[in-house]
Amino acid sequence: MGPVARNVVLVAFIGCDPTRAPSPSPAPAVDSFAPTVEERAAAPPPSGGSEGMVWIPGGEFSMGAADPRQDPSGGPDALADARPIHRVHVDGFWIDRTEVTNAQFAAFVRATGYVTVAERTPRATDFPGAPPENLRAGSVVFAPPAQLEKLDSHYRWWSYVHGASWRHPSGPASNLDGRERYPVVQVAYEDAEAYARWAGKRLPTEAEFEFAARGGLAGKKYAWGDELQPSGRFMANTFQGHFPRSDIGSDGYPGLSPVASFPANRYGIFDIAGNVWEWCSDWYRPDYYAALAAAGVVAGNPRGPGDSFDPTEPNVAKRVQRGGSFLCSNQYCARYLVGSRGRGEPSSGGNHLGFRCVRR
């Protein structure tokens, strides 16, 4: 399941829904990946990083994803918005080794007094026609139904919960006791941006995220290679069991996991697939890759389109999200695939959505 809107009662619901997958504008098909060319200098990485960050050398790579539906772990979505595969160059950058944790976000809130979107009371002017009783602070929480015959609507397993926030990720009865090393969740785009500015960083572009996730490996299905479980080993926190009713936690974690609970990729980055979706700075358009490919040149440090358009919800602007989450399953939404894309309305949060930061 991909990103969802903050409030299923007040605003349009947004998600990774294979039954409603957008189709990019026609463009020349590119079905193969060329080798990644890393720019590894002999000198040490430049200064500018900080504790908990890793230097990504930059270089040129093939960005996007092939249609995965013939793969047993590929899921039912053609990933049409992740094609055509196209060449991109990114300059070197620092990236957080892990997703931002509850402890790190708490330090930001203590230092600044920041109040997240989920903790603010929605304004009637922003949600005309909403019943007054629904204008209460909160966010969406995964709540699988006891019975479900078809995966025909993600409305069935998400609920708007009053009092849900980063401090109370599953609702007012939940808390962060013992979860300091878990990724912070229930953060809207502006919350992630505010933290990044405070930390002297920024959110990654979609191209930076994918370059870092691939770890120099060209055209692999996952951030670690071509097998979901090499030698039977779980490499990311994903969903096992019958989606969405029962996550049996065969990977050791039914739900979220502490950061760095699974192996790092080739660049030393943890949880770049699974665990929580992560905000990127780009606006989302399903035809953006086609526009880049049509230019006929290597795209240099692309920062996304100038505006957003999602044909499934044309009046809702969305930002890109990457990496998938602990709710990703080949039964519904296999967005643990390294080139796949998600999207979400910027004021939305969820208990499967977090972020990490970069710096040049």
GISUL-V204572 format. One record per backbone hydrogen bond with DSSP energy under -1.0 kcal/mol. NH is the residue of the N-H (numbers start at 1). CO is the residue of the C=O. Records with the same first field share a line. If there is no record, write none. Layout:
BEGIN
NH: CO + CO
END
This chain:
BEGIN
11: 7
17: 15
20: 17
37: 60
39: 58
53: 50
54: 95
56: 93
59: 90
60: 37
61: 88
63: 86
65: 82
71: 68
74: 71
82: 79
83: 80
85: 30
86: 63
88: 61
89: 299
90: 59
93: 56
94: 359
95: 54
96: 357
97: 52
100: 355
102: 182
103: 180
105: 101
106: 102
107: 103
108: 104
109: 105
110: 106
111: 107
112: 108
113: 109
120: 117
126: 123
130: 127
134: 131
135: 132
136: 134
139: 161
141: 159
143: 157
152: 150
156: 153
157: 154
159: 141
161: 139
163: 137
164: 161
165: 168
171: 168
174: 171
179: 176
182: 179
184: 100
186: 350
189: 346
192: 188
193: 189
194: 190
195: 191
196: 192
197: 193
198: 194
199: 195
200: 197
201: 196
202: 358
209: 205
210: 206
211: 207
212: 208
213: 209
214: 210
215: 211
217: 214
222: 225
232: 229
233: 230
239: 328
246: 242
248: 240
252: 249
255: 253
259: 181
265: 269
268: 265
270: 97
274: 323
275: 237
276: 274
277: 352
278: 322
279: 354
280: 320
281: 204
284: 318
288: 285
291: 287
292: 288
293: 289
294: 290
296: 293
299: 87
301: 89
309: 284
313: 310
316: 313
319: 344
320: 282
321: 342
322: 278
326: 275
328: 325
332: 329
333: 329
335: 333
337: 334
338: 221
340: 337
342: 321
344: 319
348: 345
353: 350
354: 277
358: 202
359: 94
END
